[in-house]
């Protein structure tokens, strides 16, 4: 296919077109997943609260995301008169840009990856840390007190939890000895437990796994850490002045980030595309994209479950959890893993 | 012109524009955001030089953390711009002199025959699978261990000093101990009072007319 394109268009143009096609092949299903994640959220939370959830548009409510999308597309985008116009329109772009750009290095199987770089994990951390600008600029540019409060809360929260998240990843880096996501997953495939679910990182790095999962919820501003948009306190936080498609873009970015955190959790701690069963089990033991998809769905279900279960954290409690609980826990466990790797009991050779 | 050269000039143009806007933008928040753009563009320059670790950590540390906190502070400032610009012409000669001296020093260093930048061919291209993270780690933790640790200690001292300078004991904070909150039992907070049921003596009709008047 690539050779064919290069034959028509010449070497470099062919490569560019081929890469663009691959990007479309990643982003288009992603957008579909985001749309149907909103439906899944409403359905799952509905059933958890003994309701049915959306069931009018299409069979079982299956066309609801499309209806929502069309509705938001047709609505007017209102620019507040006292706002900083350019930044106001730039903010949604800055929030969805990093959420999509991070997928460039996410592997779906050991062959299926757009850019298999040596620093892919570092790249994802750097790109996702830029997502906070969308929130901050949206809050400031709207020139509204509620959005500004939301932006301040969000900035403080994201910066705090990024540290815990980074330390949790340091543990993963230590045991796999690589920043390459493909290598990180492949390393989990062999070990004392012989490549089954017990050899994945979640077990020896359990505290880091829990810290990463919870920090991921906090990083994406999801309940119970959704103080940035606390409806009952600051109406909707940073995006209160946005309407129509500009609002929808924030929404897309939030859900794309959720899927990204779920994908990262499954790559880093749950063995990515590896099967949870030993390799000797035939079809069940074979690795493949289906396992990756199942793990991502499992983590995403947990996200929805948290939202239906927990009340919103108080702001000082969020800060305490991030700085005084998670960071010490990760530091201690990084030390423990270091000693463990140097001792004769090491699992990682 | 090869593709990397084109990219270099495009990035350089953006970088110079962003740098100029940092010092000319009227609004400090816009200035801070142009500084973010400048950092991001120079990360692109580093990528062109095949030092992806430095490029990514520039984005991670400066764009993702330092500038966020910077913006956080700048957004909350209430600055009187007129007052800020008052002393511009009074201080301009001094600032201009300092600027010119700095430019002169740079030119002297870059043009000196010892630097021999004119005949510098650029770093040899690395192999496709070379990992400069591994190389950097090896150098930092073997050859340059002491300078590296010294830099870390200097940073730590700076951090401790900043906290020590700004830490004030406040008497009026409403600090709650989470431990105390967790051990609280229902009986400490709630007292159930049993009351005998009160019988209504008046007929219902009168209460209704009172409601209507209200």
Boltz contact constraints between the chains, C-beta under 6 A:
constraints:
  - contact:
      token1: [A, 118]
      token2: [B, 131]
      max_distance: 6.0
  - contact:
      token1: [A, 119]
      token2: [B, 52]
      max_distance: 6.0
  - contact:
      token1: [A, 119]
      token2: [B, 56]
      max_distance: 6.0
  - contact:
      token1: [A, 122]
      token2: [B, 56]
      max_distance: 6.0
  - contact:
      token1: [A, 123]
      token2: [B, 56]
      max_distance: 6.0
  - contact:
      token1: [A, 125]
      token2: [B, 60]
      max_distance: 6.0
  - contact:
      token1: [A, 126]
      token2: [B, 56]
      max_distance: 6.0
  - contact:
      token1: [A, 126]
      token2: [B, 59]
      max_distance: 6.0
  - contact:
      token1: [A, 126]
      token2: [B, 60]
      max_distance: 6.0
  - contact:
      token1: [A, 129]
      token2: [B, 60]
      max_distance: 6.0
  - contact:
      token1: [A, 129]
      token2: [B, 64]
      max_distance: 6.0
  - contact:
      token1: [A, 132]
      token2: [B, 68]
      max_distance: 6.0
  - contact:
      token1: [A, 136]
      token2: [B, 71]
      max_distance: 6.0
  - contact:
      token1: [A, 140]
      token2: [B, 75]
      max_distance: 6.0
  - contact:
      token1: [A, 155]
      token2: [B, 68]
      max_distance: 6.0
  - contact:
      token1: [A, 155]
      token2: [B, 72]
      max_distance: 6.0
  - contact:
      token1: [A, 159]
      token2: [B, 68]
      max_distance: 6.0
